[in-house]
Amino acid sequence: MLGDKRSFTISVTDYRTLRYPVQKERPIDISFSPEDLAFQKKVRTFIDQHVPQGMAMWTQRGDWFKALADQGGWDIPKWPKDFGGPNFTPTQRYIFDLEMGKQATPPQLPFGVGMLAPILMNYGSQAQQDRFLPGIRDGSVNWCQGYSEPGAGSDLANLKTKAELSADGSHYLVNGQKIWTTLAQIAHWIFCLTRTNNDGAKQEGITFLLIPMDDPGVEVRPIITLGGSHSVNEVYFTDVKVPVENRVGEEGKGWTYAKGLLAHERSGLAGIQNSVMGLEKAKRNAQKIRVGTGTLLDLSSFKNKVGVLEAELLALEFTEMRTLARVAAGGDPGPESAILKLKGTEIQQRITELNLEAAGVFAAPWGAEAFGPEFAHGAAQSYLGGRATTIYGGASEVQKDVIAKNVLGLS
Ligand SMILES: Cc1cc2nc3c(=O)[nH]c(=O)nc-3n(C[C@H](O)[C@H](O)[C@H](O)COP(=O)(O)OP(=O)(O)OC[C@H]3O[C@@H](n4cnc5c(N)ncnc54)[C@H](O)[C@@H]3O)c2cc1C
């Protein structure tokens, strides 16, 4: 825990960063034990030796993840030891994420590794774990998340996609629609919340099913978003027969399973290390823009925004470490994961705003139309695309509700 300073000694070494706009090191210094420093060195050496560069980032992803796996579960840093995870201490997890974030190493798609796997580990049968976890781990099977529906986003328990158990109890017949399903167009499977019963409270009667995307009754329709990208979709189910073996846990208990998953999802969305690197980059970009006799970074109006962001990022890192410590001790991320989601995504958006400001008029065109300084290309696209971060995984207003009720104890 950070509060009692047993695991971390924090010394704020030179927080007068704004006199030195671009620093070599981060403005805080976290002092690690000799063992932790040795681990940090090991991670850095590993990255230097194995990380693919440029386009190889995408073409040699498999080699990268295999090299991570060969280190003893570094490809699945959050999985428990019993499932092959590396059993990092909270400090090691922090160091690992920090170093990977600094070098912008190839990311894994979150849906299988980060979202479904914990559900299968906690609530899936042995047969389901044996069948699905290997493909999730080696990335050979892509998953997508089928929760949201028209009319069931923040109020997820309102979902209507119907799953009817056959008379012989062998399968469910699924009919309905999901929306905003990220990367459904490349997914082999979808994990879905479906309604098996309308009696009682809305949260009851929800069942968690695993459905193959190549079933003839599954149709994917693209949605093109504000930033011009195709990442989300509508998914329609028409008379899809799902064997009961594909139900996770008990019928009608899907809400309980999903709630646990949402906490994992939220913790993963904070993207703190990416923001740390993104903010450093934004500062470097601002230094390239001449304003009067100085640069944009010398302007107090810009500098103030950078300073506030640095302070907020630092505070968020502390919250993340507390959450990591709890998970490492075998617990759930807890309601504080809502703080990570809320602040982490707001910070991500504000960094895109800084870049937009630095890019000025050059931010507007993108793709083949782009001109002006290199960093400006796509700045508007990132800004527009980034609007979604405070919506998906639970909108900011809803996170505030969770924090008010479950963290602050307000009724
Ligand atoms: C880019 C993107 C990717 C996504 N990917 C997936 C995915 O892969 N799988 C999936 O299942 N879903 C996905 N979603 C859906 C996402 O989880 C929902 O959009 C989100 O939960 C909000 O639901 P909604 O869009 O229905 O908005 P609504 O719930 O209708 O909310 C509209 C507005 O009302 C506010 N509001 C709602 N309820 C309250 C309240 N109680 N108090 C205060 N304000 C409230 C919200 O904050 C929001 O501002 C994705 C969404 C986006 C934008």
The ligand as a Tripos MOL2 file, in Angstrom:
@<TRIPOS>MOLECULE
LIG
   53    58     1     0     0
SMALL
NO_CHARGES

@<TRIPOS>ATOM
      1 C1        -16.2480    3.7550  -28.8450 C.3       1 LIG1
      2 C2        -17.1480    2.9080  -28.0150 C.ar      1 LIG1
      3 C3        -16.8550    1.5570  -27.8520 C.ar      1 LIG1
      4 C4        -17.7160    0.7320  -27.1170 C.ar      1 LIG1
      5 N1        -17.4480   -0.6080  -27.0490 N.ar      1 LIG1
      6 C5        -18.3430   -1.4360  -26.4410 C.ar      1 LIG1
      7 C6        -18.1670   -2.8580  -26.4880 C.ar      1 LIG1
      8 O1        -17.1860   -3.3740  -27.0460 O.2       1 LIG1
      9 N2        -19.1180   -3.6330  -25.9170 N.ar      1 LIG1
     10 C7        -20.2060   -3.1240  -25.2700 C.ar      1 LIG1
     11 O2        -21.0140   -3.8840  -24.7450 O.2       1 LIG1
     12 N3        -20.4140   -1.7700  -25.2280 N.ar      1 LIG1
     13 C8        -19.5010   -0.9270  -25.8000 C.ar      1 LIG1
     14 N4        -19.7040    0.4380  -25.7840 N.ar      1 LIG1
     15 C9        -20.9300    0.9600  -25.1740 C.3       1 LIG1
     16 C10       -20.7050    1.7520  -23.9140 C.3       1 LIG1
     17 O3        -20.4140    0.9260  -22.8220 O.3       1 LIG1
     18 C11       -21.9450    2.6140  -23.7160 C.3       1 LIG1
     19 O4        -21.9640    3.5720  -24.7460 O.3       1 LIG1
     20 C12       -21.9720    3.3120  -22.3770 C.3       1 LIG1
     21 O5        -22.1900    2.3700  -21.3570 O.3       1 LIG1
     22 C13       -23.0560    4.4060  -22.3130 C.3       1 LIG1
     23 O6        -24.2690    3.8940  -22.6930 O.3       1 LIG1
     24 P1        -25.1610    4.5970  -23.8330 P.3       1 LIG1
     25 O7        -24.2930    4.8540  -25.0180 O.co2     1 LIG1
     26 O8        -26.3630    3.7630  -24.0230 O.co2     1 LIG1
     27 O9        -25.5370    6.0030  -23.2340 O.3       1 LIG1
     28 P2        -26.7130    6.3050  -22.1580 P.3       1 LIG1
     29 O10       -26.6700    5.2730  -21.0820 O.co2     1 LIG1
     30 O11       -27.9970    6.4670  -22.8880 O.co2     1 LIG1
     31 O12       -26.2270    7.6820  -21.5900 O.3       1 LIG1
     32 C14       -26.4370    8.9210  -22.2690 C.3       1 LIG1
     33 C15       -25.9690   10.0280  -21.3400 C.3       1 LIG1
     34 O13       -26.7530   10.0250  -20.1300 O.3       1 LIG1
     35 C16       -25.8850    9.9440  -19.0040 C.3       1 LIG1
     36 N5        -26.4770    9.1120  -17.9610 N.ar      1 LIG1
     37 C17       -27.0050    7.8830  -18.1220 C.ar      1 LIG1
     38 N6        -27.4200    7.3930  -16.9240 N.ar      1 LIG1
     39 C18       -27.1250    8.3300  -15.9850 C.ar      1 LIG1
     40 C19       -27.2770    8.4170  -14.5730 C.ar      1 LIG1
     41 N7        -27.8190    7.4090  -13.8820 N.pl3     1 LIG1
     42 N8        -26.8580    9.5260  -13.9400 N.ar      1 LIG1
     43 C20       -26.2850   10.5460  -14.6370 C.ar      1 LIG1
     44 N9        -26.1170   10.5310  -15.9930 N.ar      1 LIG1
     45 C21       -26.5170    9.4430  -16.6520 C.ar      1 LIG1
     46 C22       -24.6220    9.2960  -19.5130 C.3       1 LIG1
     47 O14       -23.5110    9.6100  -18.7090 O.3       1 LIG1
     48 C23       -24.5080    9.8810  -20.9070 C.3       1 LIG1
     49 O15       -23.9180   11.1440  -20.8500 O.3       1 LIG1
     50 C24       -18.8520    1.2800  -26.5000 C.ar      1 LIG1
     51 C25       -19.1220    2.6510  -26.6300 C.ar      1 LIG1
     52 C26       -18.3010    3.4610  -27.3780 C.ar      1 LIG1
     53 C27       -18.6430    4.9200  -27.5330 C.3       1 LIG1
@<TRIPOS>BOND
     1     1     2 1
     2     2     3 ar
     3     2    52 ar
     4     3     4 ar
     5     4     5 ar
     6     4    50 ar
     7     5     6 ar
     8     6     7 ar
     9     6    13 1
    10     7     8 2
    11     7     9 ar
    12     9    10 ar
    13    10    11 2
    14    10    12 ar
    15    12    13 ar
    16    13    14 ar
    17    14    15 1
    18    14    50 ar
    19    15    16 1
    20    16    17 1
    21    16    18 1
    22    18    19 1
    23    18    20 1
    24    20    21 1
    25    20    22 1
    26    22    23 1
    27    23    24 1
    28    24    25 2
    29    24    26 1
    30    24    27 1
    31    27    28 1
    32    28    29 2
    33    28    30 1
    34    28    31 1
    35    31    32 1
    36    32    33 1
    37    33    34 1
    38    33    48 1
    39    34    35 1
    40    35    36 1
    41    35    46 1
    42    36    37 ar
    43    36    45 ar
    44    37    38 ar
    45    38    39 ar
    46    39    40 ar
    47    39    45 ar
    48    40    41 1
    49    40    42 ar
    50    42    43 ar
    51    43    44 ar
    52    44    45 ar
    53    46    47 1
    54    46    48 1
    55    48    49 1
    56    50    51 ar
    57    51    52 ar
    58    52    53 1
@<TRIPOS>SUBSTRUCTURE
     1 LIG1         1 GROUP 0 **** ****
